[in-house]
Amino acid sequence: MGKAVVLHATGGPEALSWEDFEPGTPGPGEALVAHEAVGVNFIDIYQRTGLYPLPKLPAVLGLEGAGVVEAVGEGVTEVAVGDRVAYAGGPPGAYAEKRLIPAHRLVPLPAFLSFHDAASVMLRGMTARYLLKGCYPVGPESVILVHAASGGVGTLLTQWAHSLGATVIGTVGSEAKAVQARENGCDHVILYREEDFVAGVREFTRGRGVDAVYDSVGQATFLKSLDCLRPMGMMVSFGQSSGSVEPFSPGLLASKGSLFLTRPSLMEYTRKREDLLAHAEDLFGVLEQGAVKAKINQEYPLREVGLAHSDLESRRTSGCTVLQV
Ligand SMILES: NC(=O)c1ccc[n+]([C@@H]2O[C@H](COP(=O)([O-])OP(=O)(O)OC[C@H]3O[C@@H](n4cnc5c(N)ncnc54)[C@H](OP(=O)(O)O)[C@@H]3O)[C@@H](O)[C@H]2O)c1
């Protein structure tokens, strides 16, 4: 018998309880992973509160982890017992010492990458990869706006975009976060709780606007972000840390300059195994070169994941967060 953090009913961070947990033995196509480290992401908060409903409760949350394969079920070819592995994406179940997972979601870990770093960057780093290469092709000519540029995804996205030669404008919630956003490679930083970020972007781009906006903040920034784009620019709305975006008419995109809009998810971009491996390989490549660093600014014991949730949702965190098992 091991331990896990179990959610019995949706609610606040106090709804997460540390309990005995029996992970079971792997069925066909499954692997049993003994975690060394586990990631914590904003999507876990959406699932805890019920914004993203879970198929059933009680449930073990968590979509990201790294560890060692302890057993495999019938027909598993992707990994073997003893392999160092990591994963990001569904199904939930990472907030546990050990868990079962479909083996096709596991990625072998390269020797240079620690379990801690892997568990903190797999989900956010592969997200950064599809945002920069799948949603809009970012390169040396690109000028982009990244909201929450010192947050988890923001930190990896900004470093990676900078390494591709792009010009990055970042928004942040405090002076301390502005320092971090500059270290991440932002060319210009706007404190969006104090300044009008549309005016800041228009001034910095001399009226042109940006090629793409990466908006994970949602309700508080979505409409104004459309005003930051150049004609035919790409609005990438990939999260809602401030609340869900209100419904609007597609005519708005025409009136603001024939804009494009996408609302992507990592699960879709990595659904096929070859896409999952390609995303992971690219991420491992930039980490190994040092172009992107896993900036782990918060660590908590697994059993205290509720505290990690409250810190994340109260804007007290920056960079990545990891849970020690
Ligand atoms: N679609 C996908 O595939 C995908 C994948 C991964 C993550 N995401 C999304 O990306 C976003 C970032 O995820 P993350 O885990 O890396 O979190 P994070 O960015 O580290 O944390 C959220 C940050 O958002 C900013 N924020 C602005 N308004 C906020 C509010 N009212 N409440 C809370 N935070 C607010 C805060 O930064 P400031 O203080 O600087 O404002 C806060 O630190 C989330 O929305 C998540 O759902 C989407």
The ligand as a Tripos MOL2 file, in Angstrom:
@<TRIPOS>MOLECULE
LIG
   48    52     1     0     0
SMALL
NO_CHARGES

@<TRIPOS>ATOM
      1 N1         -3.7680   24.7290  -23.5570 N.am      1 LIG1
      2 C1         -2.7240   24.0610  -23.1390 C.2       1 LIG1
      3 O1         -2.2700   23.1150  -23.7980 O.2       1 LIG1
      4 C2         -2.0580   24.4550  -21.8710 C.ar      1 LIG1
      5 C3         -0.9740   23.7120  -21.3880 C.ar      1 LIG1
      6 C4         -0.3350   24.1530  -20.2210 C.ar      1 LIG1
      7 C5         -0.7990   25.2880  -19.5540 C.ar      1 LIG1
      8 N2         -1.8770   25.9420  -20.0560 N.ar      1 LIG1
      9 C6         -2.3710   27.1700  -19.3960 C.3       1 LIG1
     10 O2         -1.3060   28.0630  -19.2630 O.3       1 LIG1
     11 C7         -1.5050   28.8790  -18.1110 C.3       1 LIG1
     12 C8         -0.2530   28.8980  -17.2970 C.3       1 LIG1
     13 O3         -0.1110   27.6650  -16.6140 O.3       1 LIG1
     14 P1          1.0000   27.5000  -15.5260 P.3       1 LIG1
     15 O4          0.6770   26.2210  -14.8290 O.co2     1 LIG1
     16 O5          2.3330   27.6870  -16.1230 O.co2     1 LIG1
     17 O6          0.6490   28.6920  -14.5110 O.3       1 LIG1
     18 P2          1.4720   30.0550  -14.2670 P.3       1 LIG1
     19 O7          1.5560   30.8340  -15.5180 O.co2     1 LIG1
     20 O8          2.7170   29.7300  -13.5630 O.co2     1 LIG1
     21 O9          0.5570   30.7790  -13.2180 O.3       1 LIG1
     22 C9         -0.4880   31.5970  -13.5870 C.3       1 LIG1
     23 C10        -0.0340   33.0630  -13.7150 C.3       1 LIG1
     24 O10        -1.0610   33.7450  -14.4130 O.3       1 LIG1
     25 C11        -1.0630   35.0780  -14.0230 C.3       1 LIG1
     26 N3         -2.4330   35.5220  -13.6830 N.ar      1 LIG1
     27 C12        -3.0420   36.6040  -14.2010 C.ar      1 LIG1
     28 N4         -4.2370   36.7640  -13.6550 N.ar      1 LIG1
     29 C13        -4.4040   35.7790  -12.7530 C.ar      1 LIG1
     30 C14        -5.4470   35.4480  -11.8480 C.ar      1 LIG1
     31 N5         -6.5740   36.1820  -11.7680 N.pl3     1 LIG1
     32 N6         -5.3090   34.3820  -11.0480 N.ar      1 LIG1
     33 C15        -4.1940   33.6240  -11.1200 C.ar      1 LIG1
     34 N7         -3.1460   33.9030  -11.9590 N.ar      1 LIG1
     35 C16        -3.2620   34.9730  -12.7790 C.ar      1 LIG1
     36 C17        -0.1410   35.2120  -12.8130 C.3       1 LIG1
     37 O11         1.0730   35.8290  -13.2670 O.3       1 LIG1
     38 P3          1.2590   37.4220  -13.0360 P.3       1 LIG1
     39 O12         1.3040   37.6250  -11.5490 O.co2     1 LIG1
     40 O13         2.5300   37.7470  -13.7230 O.co2     1 LIG1
     41 O14         0.0580   38.0760  -13.6490 O.co2     1 LIG1
     42 C18         0.1090   33.7850  -12.3910 C.3       1 LIG1
     43 O15         1.3630   33.6110  -11.7560 O.3       1 LIG1
     44 C19        -2.7600   28.3440  -17.4180 C.3       1 LIG1
     45 O16        -3.8500   29.1480  -17.8080 O.3       1 LIG1
     46 C20        -2.8800   26.9460  -17.9880 C.3       1 LIG1
     47 O17        -4.1710   26.4840  -17.9820 O.3       1 LIG1
     48 C21        -2.5060   25.5430  -21.1870 C.ar      1 LIG1
@<TRIPOS>BOND
     1     1     2 1
     2     2     3 2
     3     2     4 1
     4     4     5 ar
     5     4    48 ar
     6     5     6 ar
     7     6     7 ar
     8     7     8 ar
     9     8     9 1
    10     8    48 ar
    11     9    10 1
    12     9    46 1
    13    10    11 1
    14    11    12 1
    15    11    44 1
    16    12    13 1
    17    13    14 1
    18    14    15 2
    19    14    16 1
    20    14    17 1
    21    17    18 1
    22    18    19 2
    23    18    20 1
    24    18    21 1
    25    21    22 1
    26    22    23 1
    27    23    24 1
    28    23    42 1
    29    24    25 1
    30    25    26 1
    31    25    36 1
    32    26    27 ar
    33    26    35 ar
    34    27    28 ar
    35    28    29 ar
    36    29    30 ar
    37    29    35 ar
    38    30    31 1
    39    30    32 ar
    40    32    33 ar
    41    33    34 ar
    42    34    35 ar
    43    36    37 1
    44    36    42 1
    45    37    38 1
    46    38    39 2
    47    38    40 1
    48    38    41 1
    49    42    43 1
    50    44    45 1
    51    44    46 1
    52    46    47 1
@<TRIPOS>SUBSTRUCTURE
     1 LIG1         1 GROUP 0 **** ****
